[in-house]
């Protein structure tokens, strides 16, 4: 019954549709902004989002909008294509549809990289199968051939030495004294056989070395695949990022800040460098900052994720950089071809 409230009622009664449209638009924008920032594109119950929305002190009440109930508003979001909605025995669920061009571009790049990783896995599997086939063929060639035991001279005496260590010298001397011309030929043949066996053993050792080198090559391919492993989130504390969204106004657009905290992998608390303001932003509204050569960076994605390094050079044609790892067991390793979006300047 206060005078100010009565005055607002009179103003609203003169043009109720105008006020209802205004409050409906504000309610819709605030609700969708909360859904996008808090839950992203996850499927969530509409009551959970609404309860969190009305917990804010300066929210707009549902009875001031064109929708009478939350269910009507949820159905309207589905009809307008702003969210995916579905009804279950537990109630209505909604899922935000992100149509931001930057997000769509990143999703396409992620799908392309996943497809490339699958192609690499298929190539690795074929390579391993080929190496296994070659190894089996090599084993078949090494199968020993058994021959019949026979003597060339029937008159030659056959002796057995049961105590090899003690009688080797005596047996050698007795054989050398009692051998005839045919026996000398036999010894020569045995020596040639031994030479052939030694050459065969050396060939087998070379083949084993080749197999070992092929195994090393497989291990290198596996290591390369691990290095190319990627995730869909890249935010890390203490990196410098740039705001690319225009929804916050020109004050923050293209301005740089330091990530002070990462929330739920995809959201960051950013402290602006010039003004000191703190903003809570989604990673789709941020991009990495590439410093000048010689400056410290942090790897944000791939197998070297979490490693600090020094930026050595950049390639503007391929949008990639060359870095030198400075921490961890790979310290000193030089890595080429890292994409701009996988590294960022350290604060």
Order of alpha helices (4+ residues) and beta strands (2+ residues): alpha-alpha-beta-alpha-alpha-beta-beta-alpha-alpha-alpha-beta-beta-beta-beta-beta-beta-beta-beta-beta-beta
